Amino acid sequence: MNQPSVIVIGGGFGGLTTAALLARHHYDVTLFEASNEWGGCAGKFTHKPYLFPVGATLGLGLQQPDGIHYRVFNQLGEPLPKHESLETIMQVHAPSFTLPLYSSREKHIDTLCRLFPSSAAGIRSLYRYIFQVGEEMRKLIHHLPVLPMQKPADFIRSVRALRPGILGAVRWLAASTEDVLRHFRLQDTEVHQYIDGQLLDSLQTSSRHAPALLGLYALDLYHQGASYVYGGLYRMAEQLKKAGERHGASMQKRRRIQAVEKNDNGTWTAIDHRDRKTHADHLVLNIPVQSALPLFHPKERKQFTRRWHTKSETPIWSTFSMYGVCEPSEPPAALFHQLLWDQKLPGISSHLFYSLSAPDDRTRAPEGERTFTVSTHTPPEYWEDLSLYEDRKSAATRALTEKIQEAGLPVQPERVLPGAPHAWERYIKRPRGMVGGFPQTRKHTFFHPLSHRSPLENVWFCGDSIFPGASTMAVTMSGIHVFESISGQSFAALERQQ
């Protein structure tokens, strides 16, 4: 008996995960990626002998046995790409302090207490609680809960995943992470500034707007295991693509889908930029909801609820990035750095993330040289006036370069390539350069996110617009949810059968 056919639009981690898992279970899968690279916002580009990860760079979710990427690769029978666990995950540079973020929980607490001795008691109490809640949330997330809960099976899975240890944290369900800081008397301290920086990087919002349980989990996440992936996270994406092909999927780059149509028999047709048509029983969209809804005919588009239309019209952060080559005479101790500052820069957020290639990573730079990637948030409307675009791009490049130099990190201004939002729109196919999905505020999380199930029969969504949001781990989880809904199989049950 022939298995149903599936079209997947978008070759980021969510789409690649869905395609590879379905192909592994004998579905007829065709994946279309509009750009030249796999991995979406975690892809790459090359320039002369150099390779640059375009966006996401820090490897999370690779640890055994609970890392979401480890679990997917294990299910597919694929080895993880070469990576190295990090003892020092990153260095955080703020105007009044420099702080190494260690993977060891105890070492991290001791470091914070030494740096901020007047807040030591609150720090120890807060981080003991963070690690306690993080451990309970890790157990819960291991069961891959589906939100928003729409079917009885979603409720049953969530109830079965609950453990007594998480019940004490339920009191924070309606609270913000800032409320937790206030409870431990750390509000408006330097610790608060540090935590806001961590949340801006992981959840794209501050402690004031991040839900408490999600914020506490995010602050523990780095300590569950962080890695440097040689070459970049695109290596994982390319390996997922190969796994899909090995199981029979057709994985096609440079195929931009311009419209999708529902057929009289309930199947779907995807039409690309050359008017080529592909038919399938199921349609999976691993693209931002802002790009997805315009693909549908108005008749189908009307079937999406107000929540879908509101989210599709909601602007999110764009990204401004820089890519450079350097010859560091005194290499920094860490490969990853976060820079925080107080003053406002025109069109630029108050932080950046700097990722340096490992000294022995020959996939990214020749011997004696290293490449780096820098990224920060920027509002998309700042870049709409094209007459000011180039001047603003140059000004942002200078301002961020100065911040990197002030932190003592290697940068050679004459060898920097800027990546403003329109470059992301052109090469990564993100509308207005919007990257990272919705900020993980209370408005967009828990019971309020978009589901992987659409209002249209046999149309599914994954990616950073869908629960549980941004990061390669989150979009991978949404891809697993789509696989489960199409196949009717439980990912966890398949793991137990191995």
N, C-alpha and C positions, 0 to 999 in steps of 0.2 A: 504494500500500500504506500503510495507516494505521500511524503510529508508536505505540509503547506509551504508555500514560497513566501519569502520575506524580503522586502526592500528596506535597507537602512540608509538614511541620508545623514551623512556627517561622519568623518573618520577620526573624531576625538576618542578619548578613553571610553566614554559611555557607549558610543556606537560600535567601537571595536570589540568591547567586552560582549555586548549583545550578539554581534555577528559571530564571534568565535565560539561562544557557548552554544548558540543555536546550530551552527554548522557541526560542532562536535556531536550534537544529538540528531544529525542527519536531516536538518532542515535545508531547503534550497534557498541560499542566502546570496543576495547581491548588495554590496555596499558601495555607495557613491560618495566620494570626497571631492569638493570643488577645488581645493588648492593643490599645490605640488608636494605637500608633505603630510605625513601621518602624525596624529597626536594633538591637532587643534592648537589650543593655547599652550600646550606642552610640547610643541614641535620644535623644529630647528630651521636654520638657514646657514648657507656657507658663503664665504667671501674670501676669494683667493685661497690660501692654504688653511684658512681658519673656519672653525665651526662654532656657532652660537646657539644655545637654547633660547627660544624666543621669549618664553615667559616663565612658567613654573619650572623650578630647578631643584628644590629640596625633595629628596625621596622619603616619603612616609608610607606606611602600610606594607612594608616588605618583610617585617619580622615574623618569625614562626611562633606559635601556630595561628595567631589571630589577625595578622596583617591582611587587609582585604586584597591587596595585590598578590601576596603570597598564596592566598586561598584560590584566587582565580587561576593563577599560573599552575598551581598544583592540580586543579580540576581539569585543566587543559593538557596536563602532562608535559608542561614546558618548564625548563629551568629559568630562574630569574637572571636577567642580565648582570654583568659584573657590577658589583656595588661594594661599598665599604661603610660599615657602621661608624657613626660619628660619636666620639666622646664629648667633644665640644661642638654643639650643634650650630651655634652662631655666636657672634659678638654683637652686643647691643651698645650703640654709641648715642648718648644723649648729651645735652649741653652741660649737665652737672655730674655725669657719671659714665663709666664704661663698664659693661657687665658681660662676662662670659656666661652663656646659657649651657649648662652641662646636662648630659643625658641622665646622670645619676640624680635621683630625687633628693637624697640627703646632701649631696655636694651642692646642689642648686640652692637648697634652703640655707646652708651654711654661708654660701657666697652672698646671698641677699642680706643675711643678718650682719655679716661683716661690713657690707657696703652701707647699710642703713641701720646702724645700731639702735637709734632711738625708736625704731619700729620693729625691733627684733621679736618681741613677744607676739605682736599681731601677725607678723610674717609667718612665724612657726605655726600658729594656730590656723591661719588661712591656708597655708600650703598642705598641712596635714589633712585639712578638709578637702582641698582640691584633689589630692591624690586618692582620698577615700571615695569621693564622688566619681572621679575619673575611672577608678577600677570598677565600680558598679555600672557606670555607663558603658564601659568597654564590654562587660558581660552582656548587657542589654543589646548593644549594637551588633555583637557577634551573631545574634539571631536575625539580623537584617530586617528590623521592623519597618512596616510600610506606613507612611504618612502622606497625606491625611488618610485616616482609616475610612474605607468606603464599603468594604465587604465583611461579612462575618469572619472570614479567615484572617483578615487583618487584625481584628480584635483578639481572636484566639491566639494568634502568634504573639501579640504584644503581651497578653496576660501570661502566657507560658514563659515569656522571657523575663518577666519581672522577678526580682529577687528581694528578700527582706531588707538587704542592705541599702537599697535605693529608696525605700519608703521614707526614711528620715529626711531625704532631700526634697520630697514632694512639696514641702512648705515653700520652696523657692520657685515653684512652677510658674507663678505669675509675676515673679520678681525679675529685676535686671541684675547683671553682674555687679553694677555699681552698688546695688543694695547689699550685696554680700560684702563688698569692700567696706561699706559703712558699718555693717555689723561687726567687722573685725577692726574697726577704727583705723582704717587705712585710706579712707577717702581723702582726696586732695593732698596726698603725699607723693614723694618721688616713686614709691612703689606703684601708686595709681598710674602715674605717667608711663612707667615701664609696662604695666599690664595693658593699658590702652594701646600701646605700640604693638604688643603681641596680638591683641584682638583685631586691630586694623589689618594686620598681615594675614591672619587666619580666617576671620569672619567678615572682614571689610566693614566693620563698624566698631564703635567704642563701647566701653563698659556700660555707658548710660543706656544704650539701646540694645545690647546683646542680652538675650535671655540668660538667666543665671545658670541653669543646668548646662546649656550649650557652651556658655563662656567657661565654666569650670572644666568641662570636658576638653575644650580647646587648649586650655592652659596646661592640662596634663598630657595632651596628645604627643608633644615632642618627646616626652620622657618614656613613651611606649616604644620608641625606636625610630631613629632618623638616619638616613643614609645619603652618601654621595654616590650617584649613579654615573659610571664612566660614560662619557659622551653626552649624557643628558637623559631626561625622562623620555625623550623620543625613542630611545632604544627599547623601552618597554612597549611603546605603541607599535613600533615596527615588528616586535616579536608577537604581539597579539594579532597583527595583520597576517604574519606568516602562519600562525596557528590556525587562523580562519581558513586560509588557503589550503593548508595541509588537510583540513577536514572537508574541503570541497567548496568553500565560499568563493565568490567572484568579488575581488576587492579592486575597485577602479578609482584612480585619481584623475584629477582634471575633468570631472563630470559634474557640472553645476546644474542642479535641478531647479527649474524655473516655475514649474507648476505641478500640482498633483490633482488627479481626477478620480472620482468614484465611478465605477462601472455599474451597469444595470444588474450584474450578477453579484454585486457586493464586493468585488475585488477592487484593487487600486492600481492606477497607472501613474508612473513618474515620468515627466517630460523634461529632458535636459536642454541645454542652451543651443544644441544643434537640432532640436525637435525630434530627437530619438526617444522612443517610448519603451518603457519596461513595465511589465504587469506582474502583480503579486497578490497573494491573499492578505498579507499584513504589511503595514507601513509603519516604520519606526523613524522618528525624527530626533536626531541627536544634534540639533541646532537651536540657537536661542529662540524663545517663543516670539520675540520681536521679528525674527526672520521667518518663522514657521507659518504663522497664521496667514500672511499674504499669499502663500503658495496655494491655498484652497480657493475653490470657486465660492462666490458669495453665498450660495445656497448652503454649502457645508460650513462656511465660516459662521453663519448665523446660529448654528447648533452649539457653538462654544458659549459657555456661560459668561456672565458679566465678569467673573473673576479672571477668566482667561483673557478677555479683551482688556481689562484694566491692567493686568500684568504686562500684556504685550505693548501697551502704551506707556509703561513706566520706565523712565530713563534710569540707567545704572551707571556706575563708574566706567570711564574709559581708562586706558592705561597709556602712560608715556614711558618709553623704554630707551635704553642706551646700550650699545654693544661696543666693546673695546678690546684692544690688544695691549699687553704690557709686558715688561721685562722686570719683574720685581726684584730689586737687589736684596731687600730684607722682607721675605714673604710674611704676611700676617699669619698668626697662629691658627686662625679659623678660615674656612673656605666661604662661609656665609656670614653676612653682616647686615644688621638693620640699623639705619641712621634715623634719629628723631631730632626734631628741632622745634623751637617755639614760634619764631616769626613766620608770617605768611609770605609765601612766594606766589606771584601771579599765576593762576591756573594750575598750581602744583600742590599736592597734599603735603602734610607736615612730616612725611617719612618716606624712606626709600629702602629697597632691599637689593643688596649687592651680592652677587654669586661669582666666585672666582674658580677657574678650573684647577683641578689637582695638578701638582707639578709633574706627575708621571702620566697624565692623561694626554696621550699623543693623538687621540681622535679629535681633539679640539685645537691644538696648537703644536707647531714644531718644537723640538728641543730648545730650551732656553726662553721660550715665550709662553704666555698663558692668556686665555681670553676671559672676559667677564661679561655678565649680563646685569643690568640695573633696571628696576621697574618701580613705578609709583602710580598713585591714582591721580586722575585729572577729570574735571567735569567735561562732558562731551560738548556742551554748548560753547565752551571757551574757544573751540577750534572751528566754529561754523563760519566765521568771516574769513574767506579764503584770501582776501587782500592782506590780512595780518598773519596768515598761517606760517609762512617761512620765518618771519621775524620772531614770532612767538616760539617757534621750534628752536631757533638759535638761542634765544634768551633762556629757555628751559634747560637746554643742554649746558650752557655756561653755568647756570645756577646750581644744577645737580653736580656738575664736575667740581665746582668749588666746595660743595658739601663733602664730596668724596675725598678731596685733598685735605680738608680740615680734619677729617677722621684719620688721616695718615694711611689711607688705602691706595694701592697702586692704580694709577690712571695716567694715560698719556693723552692730553686733550686733542692733539693733532691726529690721533688714531681712533677717535670715537665716532660711531655711527648712530645717529638718533633714530628712534622709531616712534613717531607721533601717531595719534589715533587713525589718521587716514591710511597710514601704512598697514595698520592692523586690519582696516576695512578692506584694503586692496589684496593683501596677501593671505590673511587668515580668514577672510570673508565674515568678519564680525561687523554688524551694522554700527556705524559711527565709532568704531573702535572699542565698543563696549565689551569688557572682559570680566569674567569672574562671577557672572550671575548676580542675583539679587543680594544686597547686604543681608547678613543673617540676623535681622532684627526680629522682634516679637511679631511684627507685621507679616513676616515672610517665612516663619518657622513653625514647627510643631503642628498645629491644627490649621494653619493658614497657607501652606505652600501649594504649588500646583502638583497634581498627581501625575504619575507615569501613565495613568489611564486617561485617555481623552474622551470627550463626549461622543466621538464617532466610533462606530464599530470597527475593530481591528486596526485602529490607529493608536500608536503608543509614542510616548515621549521619554527621553532621557537627556542627561547633560546638566549644565550648571543652572538652568532655569527651573529644574525639577528637584523635589526633595531627594537627598538632603543638601543640595546646593553645590558650592564651588569646591575645588581641589580635586585632584585625580582620584582620591579615594571616594569622595562623595559621588562623583559622576559614574565611577565604576559601580557603586552600590545601586544607583538608579538603573544602570544597564542590566544588573542582575535581576532587579525587579521586573524589567521588561521580559527578560528571558523566562522567568518563572511564569508570568502571565500568559505568554504565548504558548509555552510548552506544557503548562500545567504541572511542572515538576518543581519540587523544593530543592533549592541549591544546597541547603544544609543536609537534606536527606541523601543527595547524591554524594556529598562529602563522606557521610557515614558508610556508604556502600563501597568506598574506595579501599 
